Amino acid sequence: MNHAELKLADTAARLKKLYTAAVYDIMDEMGLPNQCLDLGIKPLDRSMRIAGPAFTIGCAADARVDWEYDNEEVKRFTFFRRMYQGCVVIVSSGGESKAGHWGELMSMSSKARGAAGVILDGGIRDGNILMGMDGWPVFTRYLSPIESRGRTRIRAIEEPIAVGGSLTTQVRVNPGDWLFGDMDGVVVIPSKIVDDVLRKAEAMGGIEDQAREEIRNGADVTTVFEKYGRL
């Protein structure tokens, strides 16, 4: 691994030791309350956790099929070559809410390029197979047997996309923004502040560990709250 790859892997590992609530709290305190994706986007399995820089894919409604596209990168699926070690694929369906926009072969192809998982503001197919893929976390709104071909198309690759939000209609996700998800939901950390957010979240986690230990040992809850300012 080169320096950038080592830094990426270290950041992902540190995030996975935290939880989304702590990271959200930090961004909320920093004046960024709208960084949580729609709470309907959930992990296929509650134990799944995901962290990595966003590889963005935006879709739009379209009745054309593969050979009719004018975008060769989409037509020939060469966009997979742009994926990189540790990235998290995030797909916006563009509002289409019936088809499965990602499935087994797309996941296998992404994983082979080093991607760390996929987040769908839309649906997936082949859910039973994806559940069995080791080291491949999947977050999605729903499962569907319906083919997306002839219903939607990829319109943007590695461009800013709009994903449904929880406290706002949509959350902007830029290529390289950090995505972190667990059973509570998915948060988007702007790439420019990920180091600061991570440092503050780790510090807060340490404080909460101390508070937890004192409560476990019988300390008065009010006293602990007054001491640490958190519960």
Contacts in CASP RR format, 6 or more apart in sequence:
PFRMAT RR
TARGET T0000
AUTHOR 0000-0000-0000
METHOD contacts of the structure
MODEL  1
MNHAELKLADTAARLKKLYTAAVYDIMDEMGLPNQCLDLGIKPLDRSMRI
AGPAFTIGCAADARVDWEYDNEEVKRFTFFRRMYQGCVVIVSSGGESKAG
HWGELMSMSSKARGAAGVILDGGIRDGNILMGMDGWPVFTRYLSPIESRG
RTRIRAIEEPIAVGGSLTTQVRVNPGDWLFGDMDGVVVIPSKIVDDVLRK
AEAMGGIEDQAREEIRNGADVTTVFEKYGRL
1 9 0 8 1.000
1 85 0 8 1.000
5 85 0 8 1.000
8 52 0 8 1.000
8 53 0 8 1.000
8 85 0 8 1.000
8 86 0 8 1.000
9 85 0 8 1.000
9 86 0 8 1.000
11 51 0 8 1.000
11 52 0 8 1.000
11 178 0 8 1.000
11 194 0 8 1.000
11 195 0 8 1.000
11 198 0 8 1.000
12 51 0 8 1.000
12 52 0 8 1.000
12 86 0 8 1.000
12 116 0 8 1.000
14 198 0 8 1.000
14 202 0 8 1.000
15 23 0 8 1.000
15 51 0 8 1.000
15 52 0 8 1.000
15 178 0 8 1.000
15 180 0 8 1.000
15 198 0 8 1.000
16 49 0 8 1.000
16 51 0 8 1.000
18 180 0 8 1.000
18 198 0 8 1.000
18 201 0 8 1.000
18 202 0 8 1.000
18 205 0 8 1.000
19 182 0 8 1.000
19 184 0 8 1.000
20 36 0 8 1.000
20 180 0 8 1.000
20 181 0 8 1.000
20 182 0 8 1.000
20 184 0 8 1.000
20 185 0 8 1.000
20 186 0 8 1.000
20 187 0 8 1.000
21 184 0 8 1.000
22 201 0 8 1.000
22 204 0 8 1.000
22 205 0 8 1.000
22 208 0 8 1.000
23 180 0 8 1.000
23 187 0 8 1.000
23 189 0 8 1.000
23 197 0 8 1.000
23 198 0 8 1.000
23 201 0 8 1.000
24 35 0 8 1.000
24 36 0 8 1.000
24 187 0 8 1.000
25 201 0 8 1.000
25 204 0 8 1.000
26 197 0 8 1.000
26 200 0 8 1.000
26 201 0 8 1.000
26 204 0 8 1.000
27 33 0 8 1.000
27 35 0 8 1.000
27 187 0 8 1.000
27 189 0 8 1.000
27 197 0 8 1.000
30 193 0 8 1.000
30 197 0 8 1.000
32 190 0 8 1.000
33 167 0 8 1.000
34 165 0 8 1.000
34 167 0 8 1.000
34 168 0 8 1.000
34 171 0 8 1.000
35 171 0 8 1.000
35 187 0 8 1.000
35 188 0 8 1.000
35 189 0 8 1.000
35 190 0 8 1.000
36 165 0 8 1.000
36 166 0 8 1.000
36 167 0 8 1.000
36 171 0 8 1.000
36 185 0 8 1.000
36 186 0 8 1.000
36 187 0 8 1.000
36 188 0 8 1.000
37 119 0 8 1.000
37 121 0 8 1.000
37 163 0 8 1.000
37 164 0 8 1.000
37 165 0 8 1.000
37 166 0 8 1.000
37 171 0 8 1.000
37 185 0 8 1.000
37 186 0 8 1.000
37 187 0 8 1.000
37 188 0 8 1.000
38 121 0 8 1.000
38 141 0 8 1.000
38 163 0 8 1.000
38 164 0 8 1.000
38 165 0 8 1.000
38 166 0 8 1.000
39 166 0 8 1.000
39 185 0 8 1.000
40 141 0 8 1.000
41 119 0 8 1.000
41 120 0 8 1.000
41 121 0 8 1.000
41 139 0 8 1.000
41 140 0 8 1.000
41 141 0 8 1.000
41 164 0 8 1.000
41 185 0 8 1.000
41 186 0 8 1.000
42 139 0 8 1.000
42 140 0 8 1.000
42 141 0 8 1.000
42 183 0 8 1.000
42 185 0 8 1.000
43 49 0 8 1.000
43 50 0 8 1.000
43 137 0 8 1.000
43 138 0 8 1.000
43 139 0 8 1.000
43 181 0 8 1.000
43 182 0 8 1.000
43 183 0 8 1.000
43 185 0 8 1.000
44 124 0 8 1.000
44 127 0 8 1.000
44 130 0 8 1.000
44 131 0 8 1.000
44 137 0 8 1.000
44 138 0 8 1.000
44 139 0 8 1.000
44 140 0 8 1.000
45 131 0 8 1.000
46 183 0 8 1.000
47 183 0 8 1.000
48 137 0 8 1.000
48 138 0 8 1.000
48 139 0 8 1.000
48 182 0 8 1.000
48 183 0 8 1.000
49 137 0 8 1.000
49 181 0 8 1.000
49 182 0 8 1.000
50 88 0 8 1.000
50 116 0 8 1.000
50 117 0 8 1.000
50 119 0 8 1.000
50 137 0 8 1.000
50 139 0 8 1.000
50 179 0 8 1.000
50 180 0 8 1.000
50 181 0 8 1.000
50 182 0 8 1.000
50 186 0 8 1.000
51 88 0 8 1.000
51 116 0 8 1.000
51 178 0 8 1.000
51 179 0 8 1.000
51 180 0 8 1.000
51 181 0 8 1.000
52 86 0 8 1.000
52 87 0 8 1.000
52 88 0 8 1.000
52 116 0 8 1.000
52 178 0 8 1.000
52 179 0 8 1.000
52 180 0 8 1.000
53 86 0 8 1.000
53 87 0 8 1.000
53 88 0 8 1.000
53 175 0 8 1.000
53 176 0 8 1.000
53 177 0 8 1.000
53 178 0 8 1.000
53 179 0 8 1.000
53 191 0 8 1.000
54 87 0 8 1.000
54 88 0 8 1.000
54 90 0 8 1.000
54 173 0 8 1.000
54 174 0 8 1.000
54 175 0 8 1.000
54 176 0 8 1.000
54 177 0 8 1.000
54 178 0 8 1.000
54 179 0 8 1.000
54 188 0 8 1.000
55 82 0 8 1.000
55 83 0 8 1.000
55 84 0 8 1.000
55 87 0 8 1.000
55 88 0 8 1.000
55 89 0 8 1.000
55 90 0 8 1.000
55 115 0 8 1.000
55 158 0 8 1.000
55 175 0 8 1.000
55 176 0 8 1.000
56 90 0 8 1.000
56 92 0 8 1.000
56 156 0 8 1.000
56 157 0 8 1.000
56 158 0 8 1.000
56 159 0 8 1.000
56 160 0 8 1.000
56 161 0 8 1.000
56 173 0 8 1.000
56 174 0 8 1.000
56 175 0 8 1.000
57 79 0 8 1.000
57 89 0 8 1.000
57 90 0 8 1.000
57 91 0 8 1.000
57 92 0 8 1.000
57 154 0 8 1.000
57 156 0 8 1.000
57 157 0 8 1.000
57 161 0 8 1.000
58 91 0 8 1.000
58 92 0 8 1.000
58 94 0 8 1.000
58 154 0 8 1.000
58 155 0 8 1.000
58 156 0 8 1.000
58 157 0 8 1.000
58 159 0 8 1.000
58 161 0 8 1.000
59 91 0 8 1.000
59 92 0 8 1.000
59 93 0 8 1.000
59 94 0 8 1.000
59 96 0 8 1.000
59 101 0 8 1.000
59 148 0 8 1.000
59 152 0 8 1.000
59 153 0 8 1.000
59 154 0 8 1.000
59 155 0 8 1.000
60 94 0 8 1.000
60 152 0 8 1.000
60 153 0 8 1.000
60 155 0 8 1.000
61 94 0 8 1.000
61 95 0 8 1.000
61 96 0 8 1.000
61 151 0 8 1.000
61 152 0 8 1.000
62 150 0 8 1.000
62 151 0 8 1.000
62 152 0 8 1.000
62 153 0 8 1.000
62 155 0 8 1.000
63 150 0 8 1.000
63 151 0 8 1.000
64 150 0 8 1.000
64 153 0 8 1.000
65 149 0 8 1.000
65 150 0 8 1.000
66 74 0 8 1.000
66 75 0 8 1.000
66 149 0 8 1.000
67 75 0 8 1.000
69 75 0 8 1.000
69 153 0 8 1.000
71 154 0 8 1.000
72 78 0 8 1.000
73 79 0 8 1.000
73 157 0 8 1.000
74 153 0 8 1.000
74 154 0 8 1.000
74 157 0 8 1.000
77 109 0 8 1.000
79 154 0 8 1.000
79 157 0 8 1.000
80 109 0 8 1.000
80 110 0 8 1.000
80 113 0 8 1.000
81 113 0 8 1.000
82 157 0 8 1.000
82 158 0 8 1.000
83 89 0 8 1.000
83 110 0 8 1.000
83 113 0 8 1.000
83 114 0 8 1.000
83 115 0 8 1.000
84 113 0 8 1.000
84 114 0 8 1.000
84 115 0 8 1.000
85 114 0 8 1.000
86 114 0 8 1.000
86 115 0 8 1.000
86 116 0 8 1.000
87 114 0 8 1.000
87 115 0 8 1.000
87 116 0 8 1.000
87 176 0 8 1.000
88 115 0 8 1.000
88 116 0 8 1.000
88 117 0 8 1.000
88 118 0 8 1.000
88 119 0 8 1.000
88 179 0 8 1.000
89 102 0 8 1.000
89 110 0 8 1.000
89 115 0 8 1.000
89 117 0 8 1.000
89 118 0 8 1.000
89 119 0 8 1.000
90 118 0 8 1.000
90 119 0 8 1.000
90 120 0 8 1.000
90 121 0 8 1.000
90 161 0 8 1.000
90 163 0 8 1.000
90 173 0 8 1.000
90 179 0 8 1.000
91 101 0 8 1.000
91 102 0 8 1.000
91 118 0 8 1.000
91 119 0 8 1.000
91 120 0 8 1.000
91 121 0 8 1.000
91 122 0 8 1.000
92 121 0 8 1.000
92 122 0 8 1.000
92 161 0 8 1.000
92 162 0 8 1.000
92 163 0 8 1.000
92 164 0 8 1.000
92 173 0 8 1.000
93 99 0 8 1.000
93 101 0 8 1.000
93 120 0 8 1.000
93 121 0 8 1.000
93 122 0 8 1.000
93 123 0 8 1.000
93 152 0 8 1.000
94 121 0 8 1.000
94 152 0 8 1.000
95 122 0 8 1.000
96 122 0 8 1.000
96 148 0 8 1.000
96 151 0 8 1.000
96 152 0 8 1.000
97 122 0 8 1.000
97 141 0 8 1.000
97 142 0 8 1.000
98 144 0 8 1.000
98 146 0 8 1.000
98 151 0 8 1.000
99 123 0 8 1.000
99 144 0 8 1.000
99 146 0 8 1.000
99 147 0 8 1.000
99 148 0 8 1.000
99 151 0 8 1.000
99 152 0 8 1.000
100 122 0 8 1.000
100 123 0 8 1.000
100 124 0 8 1.000
100 125 0 8 1.000
100 143 0 8 1.000
100 144 0 8 1.000
100 145 0 8 1.000
100 146 0 8 1.000
100 147 0 8 1.000
100 148 0 8 1.000
101 120 0 8 1.000
101 122 0 8 1.000
101 123 0 8 1.000
101 124 0 8 1.000
101 148 0 8 1.000
101 152 0 8 1.000
102 118 0 8 1.000
102 120 0 8 1.000
102 123 0 8 1.000
102 124 0 8 1.000
102 125 0 8 1.000
102 140 0 8 1.000
103 124 0 8 1.000
103 125 0 8 1.000
103 126 0 8 1.000
103 127 0 8 1.000
103 129 0 8 1.000
103 130 0 8 1.000
104 125 0 8 1.000
104 126 0 8 1.000
104 127 0 8 1.000
104 129 0 8 1.000
104 130 0 8 1.000
106 118 0 8 1.000
107 117 0 8 1.000
107 118 0 8 1.000
107 126 0 8 1.000
107 130 0 8 1.000
107 133 0 8 1.000
107 136 0 8 1.000
107 138 0 8 1.000
108 133 0 8 1.000
110 117 0 8 1.000
110 118 0 8 1.000
111 117 0 8 1.000
111 133 0 8 1.000
111 135 0 8 1.000
111 136 0 8 1.000
116 137 0 8 1.000
117 135 0 8 1.000
117 136 0 8 1.000
117 137 0 8 1.000
117 138 0 8 1.000
118 124 0 8 1.000
118 136 0 8 1.000
118 137 0 8 1.000
118 138 0 8 1.000
118 139 0 8 1.000
119 139 0 8 1.000
119 140 0 8 1.000
119 179 0 8 1.000
119 181 0 8 1.000
119 186 0 8 1.000
120 138 0 8 1.000
120 139 0 8 1.000
120 140 0 8 1.000
120 141 0 8 1.000
121 141 0 8 1.000
121 163 0 8 1.000
121 164 0 8 1.000
122 140 0 8 1.000
122 141 0 8 1.000
122 142 0 8 1.000
123 140 0 8 1.000
123 141 0 8 1.000
123 142 0 8 1.000
123 143 0 8 1.000
123 144 0 8 1.000
124 130 0 8 1.000
124 138 0 8 1.000
124 140 0 8 1.000
124 142 0 8 1.000
124 143 0 8 1.000
124 144 0 8 1.000
125 143 0 8 1.000
125 144 0 8 1.000
125 145 0 8 1.000
125 146 0 8 1.000
125 147 0 8 1.000
127 138 0 8 1.000
127 143 0 8 1.000
130 136 0 8 1.000
130 138 0 8 1.000
131 138 0 8 1.000
139 181 0 8 1.000
139 185 0 8 1.000
139 186 0 8 1.000
158 175 0 8 1.000
159 175 0 8 1.000
160 172 0 8 1.000
160 173 0 8 1.000
160 174 0 8 1.000
160 175 0 8 1.000
161 172 0 8 1.000
161 173 0 8 1.000
162 170 0 8 1.000
162 171 0 8 1.000
162 172 0 8 1.000
162 173 0 8 1.000
163 170 0 8 1.000
163 171 0 8 1.000
163 172 0 8 1.000
163 173 0 8 1.000
163 188 0 8 1.000
164 170 0 8 1.000
164 171 0 8 1.000
165 171 0 8 1.000
171 188 0 8 1.000
173 179 0 8 1.000
173 188 0 8 1.000
174 190 0 8 1.000
174 191 0 8 1.000
176 191 0 8 1.000
177 188 0 8 1.000
177 189 0 8 1.000
177 190 0 8 1.000
177 191 0 8 1.000
178 188 0 8 1.000
178 189 0 8 1.000
178 190 0 8 1.000
178 191 0 8 1.000
178 194 0 8 1.000
179 186 0 8 1.000
179 187 0 8 1.000
179 188 0 8 1.000
179 189 0 8 1.000
180 186 0 8 1.000
180 187 0 8 1.000
180 189 0 8 1.000
181 187 0 8 1.000
189 197 0 8 1.000
204 230 0 8 1.000
207 228 0 8 1.000
207 230 0 8 1.000
208 228 0 8 1.000
208 230 0 8 1.000
210 228 0 8 1.000
211 224 0 8 1.000
211 225 0 8 1.000
211 227 0 8 1.000
211 228 0 8 1.000
211 230 0 8 1.000
211 231 0 8 1.000
214 224 0 8 1.000
214 227 0 8 1.000
215 221 0 8 1.000
215 224 0 8 1.000
221 231 0 8 1.000
224 231 0 8 1.000
225 231 0 8 1.000
END
